[in-house]
Amino acid sequence: MTQNPMSAGSPEATDPTRTGAPAPAKISRRDIRIAERALRAESAPKIRPLRAAGTMTAVLALIAGVAIPAYAATQGGGEATAEQVTAHDIAEADAQSLTVGGGATASQLSASSYSGTTASEIEKEKAAAAAAKRAKEMAAEAAAAAASSSAASVYSGNATPSAPSEGVVFPLPAGAWTSGRGLGDSGYHKGWDLLASTGTPIFAAADGVVSQSGWFGGYGNAVTIESNVGGSATTTRYAHMSSIAAAAGQTVTAGQVIGYVGSTGSSTAPHLHFEVYVNGGLVSPQAWLPY
C-alpha cells in the first residue's frame, strides 16, 4: 500500500510551509526604488501634442517676422515703408561729419595727415615765437652798436671823472664812450647804453650806499647804489661790468671807481648799461646826468 505523503507523521503534515502552495516572494530595496521612479514618471505633466504644435508655430512666426524683412532689405528688393525711409534718412544725416564746399579741389581734400592743437599749446608757440623774435632783434642791435663804436678793445685813457654838478658826476671818463641806445628805444629797455672799451673805469654817479653787488641775471656783473640827490631818493644801476670794485653795504662817493666796463650778462659788445630811478620811478639818464 502506497503511503500518503500528507499522512499523519510525515514532515509535510506537521510543517505548514511544506504544502503544495508556493512560498511568498521577498521584496528588495531595489524593487522599491524602481517602483518609486515609475510612480514619479507616471505623475509628471505630459506635453500635449496640441500645445507643442502651438509653441512651434509661434517660434516660426517670430523668425519669419524678423529674419525675412531683414534679408529683403539687404537684397534691395521690395518697396521701403515710410518708417524705413525715415530711419534711413536720420541715419544718413547723422553720418555726415564733414561738409565740403563746392569750390574745394581734389588736391585740397587729399591731406595725408592731420593734427590738433590745444589752446595752451598755441599760447606756448606764440611765446616761443615772440622770444625768438626778441633775441634776433637784440643780436642785431648789439651788432649795430659794436659796429658804431670807435673805442679801442681795451681802455687806456684818462680815468678822471667829470666835475660834480649838483652832487652828480658822469659814470664814464670824458671821451671814453659813445652813445648807444637810450631809454625807450625798444619795448624792454630801461636805461642808457654807453659804448666803451673793455676795462674802462665806471664811476659812482652820486654819493650813496651799495645795495647790490655781483651777478644780477641779464645785467651780468652789476652794482646798484642808493643815494639822496637834491632831497629825492635816487637809485643808480651799472650793468655788464667785466669786474666789480665795490661791495654790498659799502659807502661810496661820487666819482669813485665801482667797476669796469665789460660785456657780461645779456650783452654782445662791451658797454655800460646805466639806469636811474628817482623816488621809485624810472627817469631818463640823459636828462638826469651833467654832460
Contacts in CASP RR format, 6 or more apart in sequence:
PFRMAT RR
TARGET T0000
AUTHOR 0000-0000-0000
METHOD contacts of the structure
MODEL  1
MTQNPMSAGSPEATDPTRTGAPAPAKISRRDIRIAERALRAESAPKIRPL
RAAGTMTAVLALIAGVAIPAYAATQGGGEATAEQVTAHDIAEADAQSLTV
GGGATASQLSASSYSGTTASEIEKEKAAAAAAKRAKEMAAEAAAAAASSS
AASVYSGNATPSAPSEGVVFPLPAGAWTSGRGLGDSGYHKGWDLLASTGT
PIFAAADGVVSQSGWFGGYGNAVTIESNVGGSATTTRYAHMSSIAAAAGQ
TVTAGQVIGYVGSTGSSTAPHLHFEVYVNGGLVSPQAWLPY
3 10 0 8 1.000
4 10 0 8 1.000
5 12 0 8 1.000
6 12 0 8 1.000
6 13 0 8 1.000
7 13 0 8 1.000
11 18 0 8 1.000
12 18 0 8 1.000
12 19 0 8 1.000
17 23 0 8 1.000
72 78 0 8 1.000
73 80 0 8 1.000
73 84 0 8 1.000
80 88 0 8 1.000
100 109 0 8 1.000
117 125 0 8 1.000
134 188 0 8 1.000
137 186 0 8 1.000
138 266 0 8 1.000
138 268 0 8 1.000
139 268 0 8 1.000
141 181 0 8 1.000
141 186 0 8 1.000
142 267 0 8 1.000
142 268 0 8 1.000
142 269 0 8 1.000
143 268 0 8 1.000
143 269 0 8 1.000
145 180 0 8 1.000
145 181 0 8 1.000
145 193 0 8 1.000
145 195 0 8 1.000
145 269 0 8 1.000
145 271 0 8 1.000
146 195 0 8 1.000
146 268 0 8 1.000
146 269 0 8 1.000
148 178 0 8 1.000
148 180 0 8 1.000
148 195 0 8 1.000
149 178 0 8 1.000
149 195 0 8 1.000
149 196 0 8 1.000
149 197 0 8 1.000
149 269 0 8 1.000
149 270 0 8 1.000
149 271 0 8 1.000
150 178 0 8 1.000
151 176 0 8 1.000
151 177 0 8 1.000
151 178 0 8 1.000
151 195 0 8 1.000
151 196 0 8 1.000
151 197 0 8 1.000
151 200 0 8 1.000
151 270 0 8 1.000
152 197 0 8 1.000
153 197 0 8 1.000
153 198 0 8 1.000
153 270 0 8 1.000
154 197 0 8 1.000
154 198 0 8 1.000
154 199 0 8 1.000
155 176 0 8 1.000
155 196 0 8 1.000
155 197 0 8 1.000
155 198 0 8 1.000
155 199 0 8 1.000
155 200 0 8 1.000
155 201 0 8 1.000
155 260 0 8 1.000
155 261 0 8 1.000
157 173 0 8 1.000
157 176 0 8 1.000
158 173 0 8 1.000
158 174 0 8 1.000
158 176 0 8 1.000
159 173 0 8 1.000
159 201 0 8 1.000
159 257 0 8 1.000
160 173 0 8 1.000
160 174 0 8 1.000
161 169 0 8 1.000
161 170 0 8 1.000
161 173 0 8 1.000
161 203 0 8 1.000
161 254 0 8 1.000
161 255 0 8 1.000
162 169 0 8 1.000
162 170 0 8 1.000
162 174 0 8 1.000
162 290 0 8 1.000
162 291 0 8 1.000
163 169 0 8 1.000
164 254 0 8 1.000
164 255 0 8 1.000
164 290 0 8 1.000
165 290 0 8 1.000
166 229 0 8 1.000
166 230 0 8 1.000
166 290 0 8 1.000
167 206 0 8 1.000
167 207 0 8 1.000
167 229 0 8 1.000
167 254 0 8 1.000
168 205 0 8 1.000
168 206 0 8 1.000
168 229 0 8 1.000
168 254 0 8 1.000
168 288 0 8 1.000
168 289 0 8 1.000
168 290 0 8 1.000
169 203 0 8 1.000
169 204 0 8 1.000
169 205 0 8 1.000
169 206 0 8 1.000
169 254 0 8 1.000
169 255 0 8 1.000
169 290 0 8 1.000
170 203 0 8 1.000
170 205 0 8 1.000
170 289 0 8 1.000
170 290 0 8 1.000
170 291 0 8 1.000
171 194 0 8 1.000
171 202 0 8 1.000
171 203 0 8 1.000
171 204 0 8 1.000
171 205 0 8 1.000
171 236 0 8 1.000
171 238 0 8 1.000
171 272 0 8 1.000
171 274 0 8 1.000
171 289 0 8 1.000
172 194 0 8 1.000
172 196 0 8 1.000
172 200 0 8 1.000
172 201 0 8 1.000
172 202 0 8 1.000
172 203 0 8 1.000
172 261 0 8 1.000
172 272 0 8 1.000
173 200 0 8 1.000
173 201 0 8 1.000
176 196 0 8 1.000
176 197 0 8 1.000
176 200 0 8 1.000
177 194 0 8 1.000
177 195 0 8 1.000
177 196 0 8 1.000
177 200 0 8 1.000
177 272 0 8 1.000
178 194 0 8 1.000
178 195 0 8 1.000
178 196 0 8 1.000
179 192 0 8 1.000
179 193 0 8 1.000
179 194 0 8 1.000
179 195 0 8 1.000
180 192 0 8 1.000
180 193 0 8 1.000
180 194 0 8 1.000
180 195 0 8 1.000
180 271 0 8 1.000
181 189 0 8 1.000
181 192 0 8 1.000
181 193 0 8 1.000
182 189 0 8 1.000
182 191 0 8 1.000
182 192 0 8 1.000
182 193 0 8 1.000
182 284 0 8 1.000
182 285 0 8 1.000
182 286 0 8 1.000
183 189 0 8 1.000
183 190 0 8 1.000
183 191 0 8 1.000
183 192 0 8 1.000
183 282 0 8 1.000
183 284 0 8 1.000
183 285 0 8 1.000
183 286 0 8 1.000
184 191 0 8 1.000
190 275 0 8 1.000
190 282 0 8 1.000
191 273 0 8 1.000
191 274 0 8 1.000
191 275 0 8 1.000
191 276 0 8 1.000
191 282 0 8 1.000
191 285 0 8 1.000
192 273 0 8 1.000
192 274 0 8 1.000
192 275 0 8 1.000
192 284 0 8 1.000
192 285 0 8 1.000
192 286 0 8 1.000
193 271 0 8 1.000
193 272 0 8 1.000
193 273 0 8 1.000
193 274 0 8 1.000
194 271 0 8 1.000
194 272 0 8 1.000
194 274 0 8 1.000
195 269 0 8 1.000
195 270 0 8 1.000
195 271 0 8 1.000
196 261 0 8 1.000
196 270 0 8 1.000
196 271 0 8 1.000
196 272 0 8 1.000
197 261 0 8 1.000
197 270 0 8 1.000
198 242 0 8 1.000
198 260 0 8 1.000
198 261 0 8 1.000
198 262 0 8 1.000
198 263 0 8 1.000
198 270 0 8 1.000
199 242 0 8 1.000
199 243 0 8 1.000
199 260 0 8 1.000
199 261 0 8 1.000
199 262 0 8 1.000
199 270 0 8 1.000
200 260 0 8 1.000
200 261 0 8 1.000
200 270 0 8 1.000
200 272 0 8 1.000
201 257 0 8 1.000
201 259 0 8 1.000
201 260 0 8 1.000
201 261 0 8 1.000
202 223 0 8 1.000
202 238 0 8 1.000
202 241 0 8 1.000
202 257 0 8 1.000
202 258 0 8 1.000
202 259 0 8 1.000
202 260 0 8 1.000
202 261 0 8 1.000
202 272 0 8 1.000
203 254 0 8 1.000
203 255 0 8 1.000
203 256 0 8 1.000
203 257 0 8 1.000
203 258 0 8 1.000
204 225 0 8 1.000
204 236 0 8 1.000
204 246 0 8 1.000
204 252 0 8 1.000
204 253 0 8 1.000
204 254 0 8 1.000
204 255 0 8 1.000
204 256 0 8 1.000
204 258 0 8 1.000
205 225 0 8 1.000
205 227 0 8 1.000
205 236 0 8 1.000
205 254 0 8 1.000
205 255 0 8 1.000
205 274 0 8 1.000
205 276 0 8 1.000
205 289 0 8 1.000
206 225 0 8 1.000
206 227 0 8 1.000
206 229 0 8 1.000
206 234 0 8 1.000
206 236 0 8 1.000
206 254 0 8 1.000
207 227 0 8 1.000
207 251 0 8 1.000
207 252 0 8 1.000
207 253 0 8 1.000
207 254 0 8 1.000
208 225 0 8 1.000
208 226 0 8 1.000
208 227 0 8 1.000
208 228 0 8 1.000
208 251 0 8 1.000
208 252 0 8 1.000
208 253 0 8 1.000
209 225 0 8 1.000
209 226 0 8 1.000
209 227 0 8 1.000
209 249 0 8 1.000
209 250 0 8 1.000
209 251 0 8 1.000
209 252 0 8 1.000
210 223 0 8 1.000
210 224 0 8 1.000
210 225 0 8 1.000
210 246 0 8 1.000
210 247 0 8 1.000
210 248 0 8 1.000
210 249 0 8 1.000
210 250 0 8 1.000
210 251 0 8 1.000
210 252 0 8 1.000
210 258 0 8 1.000
211 224 0 8 1.000
211 225 0 8 1.000
211 226 0 8 1.000
211 235 0 8 1.000
211 248 0 8 1.000
211 249 0 8 1.000
212 222 0 8 1.000
212 223 0 8 1.000
212 224 0 8 1.000
212 237 0 8 1.000
212 248 0 8 1.000
213 222 0 8 1.000
213 223 0 8 1.000
213 224 0 8 1.000
213 244 0 8 1.000
213 246 0 8 1.000
213 247 0 8 1.000
213 248 0 8 1.000
213 249 0 8 1.000
213 250 0 8 1.000
214 220 0 8 1.000
214 221 0 8 1.000
214 222 0 8 1.000
214 223 0 8 1.000
214 244 0 8 1.000
214 248 0 8 1.000
215 221 0 8 1.000
215 222 0 8 1.000
215 264 0 8 1.000
216 222 0 8 1.000
216 224 0 8 1.000
216 239 0 8 1.000
217 265 0 8 1.000
217 266 0 8 1.000
218 239 0 8 1.000
218 265 0 8 1.000
218 266 0 8 1.000
219 237 0 8 1.000
219 239 0 8 1.000
219 240 0 8 1.000
219 265 0 8 1.000
219 266 0 8 1.000
219 273 0 8 1.000
220 239 0 8 1.000
220 240 0 8 1.000
220 241 0 8 1.000
220 264 0 8 1.000
220 265 0 8 1.000
220 266 0 8 1.000
220 267 0 8 1.000
221 239 0 8 1.000
221 240 0 8 1.000
221 241 0 8 1.000
221 242 0 8 1.000
221 243 0 8 1.000
221 244 0 8 1.000
221 262 0 8 1.000
221 264 0 8 1.000
221 265 0 8 1.000
222 237 0 8 1.000
222 238 0 8 1.000
222 239 0 8 1.000
222 240 0 8 1.000
222 241 0 8 1.000
223 237 0 8 1.000
223 238 0 8 1.000
223 241 0 8 1.000
223 244 0 8 1.000
223 246 0 8 1.000
223 258 0 8 1.000
223 259 0 8 1.000
224 235 0 8 1.000
224 236 0 8 1.000
224 237 0 8 1.000
224 238 0 8 1.000
225 235 0 8 1.000
225 236 0 8 1.000
225 237 0 8 1.000
225 238 0 8 1.000
225 252 0 8 1.000
225 258 0 8 1.000
226 233 0 8 1.000
226 234 0 8 1.000
226 235 0 8 1.000
227 233 0 8 1.000
227 234 0 8 1.000
227 235 0 8 1.000
227 236 0 8 1.000
228 234 0 8 1.000
229 278 0 8 1.000
232 278 0 8 1.000
232 279 0 8 1.000
233 278 0 8 1.000
233 279 0 8 1.000
233 280 0 8 1.000
234 276 0 8 1.000
234 277 0 8 1.000
234 278 0 8 1.000
235 275 0 8 1.000
235 276 0 8 1.000
235 277 0 8 1.000
235 280 0 8 1.000
236 274 0 8 1.000
236 275 0 8 1.000
236 276 0 8 1.000
236 277 0 8 1.000
237 273 0 8 1.000
237 274 0 8 1.000
237 275 0 8 1.000
238 258 0 8 1.000
238 259 0 8 1.000
238 272 0 8 1.000
238 273 0 8 1.000
238 274 0 8 1.000
239 265 0 8 1.000
239 272 0 8 1.000
239 273 0 8 1.000
239 274 0 8 1.000
239 275 0 8 1.000
240 261 0 8 1.000
240 262 0 8 1.000
240 263 0 8 1.000
240 264 0 8 1.000
240 265 0 8 1.000
240 267 0 8 1.000
240 270 0 8 1.000
240 271 0 8 1.000
240 272 0 8 1.000
240 273 0 8 1.000
241 259 0 8 1.000
241 260 0 8 1.000
241 261 0 8 1.000
241 262 0 8 1.000
241 264 0 8 1.000
241 272 0 8 1.000
242 260 0 8 1.000
242 261 0 8 1.000
242 262 0 8 1.000
242 263 0 8 1.000
242 264 0 8 1.000
242 270 0 8 1.000
243 259 0 8 1.000
243 260 0 8 1.000
244 258 0 8 1.000
244 259 0 8 1.000
245 257 0 8 1.000
245 258 0 8 1.000
245 259 0 8 1.000
245 260 0 8 1.000
246 252 0 8 1.000
246 256 0 8 1.000
246 258 0 8 1.000
246 259 0 8 1.000
252 258 0 8 1.000
261 270 0 8 1.000
261 271 0 8 1.000
261 272 0 8 1.000
262 270 0 8 1.000
262 271 0 8 1.000
263 269 0 8 1.000
263 270 0 8 1.000
263 271 0 8 1.000
267 273 0 8 1.000
274 285 0 8 1.000
275 282 0 8 1.000
275 285 0 8 1.000
276 282 0 8 1.000
276 283 0 8 1.000
276 284 0 8 1.000
276 285 0 8 1.000
276 288 0 8 1.000
276 289 0 8 1.000
277 283 0 8 1.000
278 288 0 8 1.000
END
